[in-house]
């Protein structure tokens, strides 16, 4: 195959107004240190929606979204190592760093000023093929199917990074604000580690899923949890929830904000939201160590994604459904070999 189909962001704007366009273009050529990956499944992340709608500034005009990619190695650059053609690999959000800056040297490569991202700086997985530097690809366990694995590669990894940033004490009380693809995976890790989890979300189906997974309670997103929280993670990109979550924290509690995009935060009152040594922490991407650790934990604790498959041809519909909250868990685009147009 010398050409392929791919979705690209023709002009960022509201998803129901068609910012994505299906195009036919050449199969990409991997760089010297890169793998060419034949995509079989790609998770649908809220970041893809932010890129498509323009909430995140354009880094590459007409970029192909998608950074929860599962596929097979179809080719390799001359300097790529660690894989062979036919291997199953995962392609995630963090695509490349310089490896030499102070942040990379100290183990904080997620803060590298030269970092680049799949589906934002380089074409991602809403396509027949994509590329990835071999050093940033993930070998994948053999006991899960492609659709089940896809959401783990961003929703899972970022949720795990957010849980780390929340510094939940052993046996602690954790609040999750929003309960989509990332939160429902994070909850499973926290529960496996002995946490008490309280879920706050507007979606009744998501509340049911939370309880099915073992959450101690599930209520509306603006409701107070039944007990003070040691830590909280904000997954919903709603700045209004920052003071709500801070008020729910116990003394010395930590709020971790997981999203790459957040609407404006209203003014905070020091006495009500921040006193007693409460903290707010942001989450910026992840390190490859986060990814490896999460995938190991996910296998050990049988963390599983609740998935809703869509044909790759229906990528715009999947993003519309994500925005409208029409499914719990995570949507996954599947290339089953059928026509895209």
Secondary structure, 3 states (H helix, E strand, C coil): CCEEEEEEECCCCCHHHCCEEEEEEECCCCCCCEEEEEEEEEECCHHHHHHHHCCCCCCCCCCCCCCCEEEEEEEECCCCCCCCCCCEEEECCEEECCCCCHHHHCCCHHHCCCCEEECCCECCCCECEEEEEHHHEEECCCCCCHHHHHHHHCHHHHHHHHHHHHCCCCCCEEEEECCCHHHHHHHHHHHHCCCEEEEECCCHHHHHHHHHHCCCEEECCCCCCCCCEEEEEECCCCCCHHHHHHHHEEEEEEEEECCCCCCCCCCCCHHHHHCCCCEEEECCCCCHHHHHHHHHHHHHCCCCCCEEEEEHHHHHHHHHHHHHCCCCCEEEEECCCCCCC
